[in-house]
Amino acid sequence: MCKSQKAAIFSFRQSLTKGFTLIELLVVIGIIAILAGLLLPALAKAKAKAGQSSCLNNCKQMGLAVTMYISDYDERIPLCRNWGKAWGGDHALRNDLVWMPQLLEKYIGKNTGAPDIKNRNEIKTPHSVFACPVAIKTNDKNMSSRFRSNDYVTYVWNHIYLNKNRSSYETKRPVSGRKAGDCVNPTLSVLTWEMPYWDYKQMPHKKGIVLTYVDGHAARMSGSPKEHDWWAYHSRDGWEEGTYTCGNSH
């Protein structure tokens, strides 16, 4: 081996063992920081989209369960006590403590957020179709309390909608127990929506909620609603003649 070859090999070995200079390290760190800055927002967006898709899938399953229930029970919509356990006996249509999850249990499984009768103090980790995976992790203390009082069901049953003037409930024409064929437009008749937040900025899906309809489909309704808006604008659509929405599309 000639001297020039030995020198080249020696120089190559030295380059492998001498390590990085401070400038080289700073350049690499800078590149990593830039890449992280580009990737993290994309990852956050993908995570939010996945949560929304999971919630939408929950609502689709509930919609399918309701259609099966209607088929099994003389074409009638489930007769729930009211909007949910958190509402206690408010405008109750039945005396027993039966809400949406119990009526749909045989079709899509038990609500795992419900307390064990034998051990009511046991802490439950809800992973059921009745709990939106994003909403259930909220940092809003008011909503956490509402979810807990509702057996960690984050969806509201459209028990009774508001009258045309939005001043009171249409108590003589409840959704619960109604003949499915009585609704004017099943594709617009809302059955469930996500429990509304008083502070809409805390809503799990950023300016929008996921709704379930009588025909079994589910869709996201966009907008920046306050709690009252969802009750007033969307719960009456399709059940009665006329247009009652605030113009939001889905």
N, C-alpha and C positions, 0 to 999 in steps of 0.2 A: 504494500500500500504506500503510495507516494505521500510526501509531506503535505501537499495541498488537500488531499482527501482526508488525512488525519486532522488537519486544521478545521476543515468543514464539519467533520463529525464532532470535534471538540466544541466548536462554536454552537452547534445544534443542541448538544447536551447542556451547555451553559444556559441557553435560552429556555430550556425546559425547567431548570432548577432555580433560576433567579427570581421567579414569581412576578406579580404585577406591580407596576408603579402606582403611586397615589393618584396620579391623573387618570390612569387606566381604570382604577377602581371607581373613581368618581363618575367617569363616563358610563360605566356599566350600571352603577346605582341610578344615574339619571335616566338611562334607557328603561330600567325596570319601573321607575316611578311614573314615567310617561305611559308605559303599557298598562300599569295598574290603573292610572287615571282614565284610560280609555275603556278598560274592561269592566271596572266596578259598576259604573252606571248601567252598562249593558246587562250585567249579571243581576242587578237589582230589578231592572225592568223585566227580565226573564222570570225572576222569582215571583214578581207581582202578577205576571201573566199566568204563571202556573197556578197560583192561588185562585185567581179568577176562574180559570178553567175548571179547577176542582170544585169550586162553589157552583158553577154552572152545571157540572155533572151531577152534583147533589140534587139540584132542582129538577133536572131531567128525570132522575130516578124517582123523586117524589111525584112528578107529573105522571110517570108511567104507573106508579103504584095507585094513584087516584083513579086512573082510567080502568085499572083492573078492579078496584073497589066498586066503581060505578057499575061495571059489568056484573059483578057478583051480587049487588044489593039493589036490584030493581031500578037501575039507572039513576040512583040517587047519589048526590055528593055527600061525602062523610059528614055525619051530624056530630060536630065537635062541641064541647061545652062552650067555648068561646075562642078568642084569638090565641090563647096559650096560657100555661099555668101561671105566669107572672101576673095575669089579669084577674086571678082569683075567681070570684063569682059574678063579675061584671057582665051584664047582659047574657047570663048563662041560659042555654037552651036545653040543658039536661042537668039533673041533680047529681049524677055520679061524676067522679073526677076523671073524665075521659077527654083527652085532647088529640090532636092530629097524630103524634107519634104512636100512641096506643092503637089507633084505628088502622094505621098503615104498617104496623109491626110485622104482620104475617107476610107482607109483600117485600119489604126491604130491610127487615131486621129490627132488633130492639134498640132503643135509644140508650147508648152506654153512658150517657151523662146523667141519667136518672139515678137518684140515691137508692141504695139497697134498703128495703123496708126493715130488714133485721138490723141494719147498722147505718142509720141515717147520717152519722158523722163521718162515714168513710169518704175520703176524697176521691172523686172520679176524674179520670182523664178522658174526655169525650173524643171519640174518633168515629162517630157515627155519621150517617148521611144527613142527620138533622142539625149538624154543626158545621158552619163555614170554617175551614181551617185557618183562614186569615182573621176573621172576626173574633174567633174564640181566644186569640192571642193579644187582644187589644190592651193598650195601656190606660184606656179610659176607665177610671174607677166606677163611674156611674153605669157604664155598659157592662162591666164585669159583674156588678151587683145584679143587674137586670138578667143577664144570662144565667147566673147562679139561681135566681128565683124562678127561672123558666126551665129548670133542669138542663141547662146548657143547650137548649134548642135556640139557634140564632135566627130561625125563620118564623114569620108570623102568618098564621092562618087567616085568610080573608073571611072572617066570620060574618060581619055585618058591614056594609058600606054606608057612606054618607048620602044624605038626600041631595037633591039638585042644588039647594042653597048652601050646602056644606055646613049647615047649622046644627044638625042632629043626625042620628043614625036611622036608617031605613029598617026599623025593627020588624015591620010586618012582612018584609021580603028578605029574610036572611039568606046568606049563601049556604050555611051549614044545613044539610038535610034537604036542600032544594033538588028538584028534578033537573038533571043535567040538560035536558032538552028545553028547559025554560029560559036558558040564557040566550040572548040575541045573537051573540058572536063568540063562539068558544075560543077563537084565536086571540081575542082581546080580553076575555074574562079572566082576571087575575085570581089565582087561588092562594099563592104564598108570595111573600116578599121578605127581604132581609130586615131584621129589626132595625128601625130607623134611629139614627143618632141625633141627639139634640145639637151637637156640634158636628155639622156635616163634614168638616175638615178631617174628622177622625174616622170617617167611613172607611171600611176595609178595601174598597175597590176604586178609590179616588174619583169622586164625582159620578157616581152611578151605583145602581143596585141590580141584583139579579132577581127576576120574577118567574113564577111558574103559572101556566095557564091551563084552563079546563081541557083543552084538546091534547094536553100532555107535553107540549113543548115548553122550553125555557129560554129566556133571552135576557140580555143586559139592557137596562134602561139607563140612558145617559142623562146627566144633569147635575146640578149642585143643590139638592133639595134640603129643606129643613124638615123636621119630623112631620109637621102637619101637612106639608105639600104632598107627600106620598099617599097619605090617607085620602086626601081630598081629590087629587088629580087622577090617580090610577086605579083605585079600588072599585070604582063604579063602571068603568069602561066595559063594554061588551055584555053587561048584565041587563042594561036597560037601553032603550032607543035613545039616540043622540050621541054627541061627542062631548066628553067631559075632561079630556086631558089638557095639559098646559102646552101642548105642542111638541113635547119631547119625542124623539124617535128611538126605535130599538131595532 
